[in-house]
């Protein structure tokens, strides 16, 4: 019997890497994608397939996906790749960061899904995940564009679920609260990041991966349209400091 196949974007660190490794440990044939060559080599050494993909280059993405998927038909797609621009007031945001955020957090996920979902529909099975955020469902200061991309991704996921439900394809939005991951490592200082994650104020990537496995384990007739995973000790909306500030 052929192993189930999974395609995971943004798999070189954080949530994506945890999910890719969990799916591999569960016996799936996993193709992990990302831009970090050293991290991809590390995943390959652990038995995963790897593919270098720059998902932010949306003009070149369709051809790159066609090559990556030429002999690989995923049963599971995890749209995890994303980025955060330096947090701050929208009026002060660089225009390039606006375009890059939309391309990396939203457009590429639609293009990756467009390359894979038709095959799932034709086969009458499959499961598509999107790593969203509570920032897409509640107001956040300093994160206006990020919140907009995650809100759009959530809306797309829920509508896609309706488009694919009659074909037996499941769709799940992962609504993550604060997760301790490298997401902010290039835009916030170590002190600011430490303050964000202090006092058990963050879930871990492995926690998200465990939930993905639990959802996949449900019988085919049951679909979790969305699950929220939050730190137990996060009773209010987590605040993200502006870039370069510790408060």
Beta strands, then each sheet from edge to edge (+ up, - down):
strand 1: 5-8
strand 2: 29-34
strand 3: 49-52
strand 4: 76-79
strand 5: 126-131
strand 6: 169-176
strand 7: 179-180
strand 8: 203-204
strand 9: 226-229
sheet 1: 3+ 2+ 1+ 4+ 5+ 6+ 9+
sheet 2: 7+ 8+
end
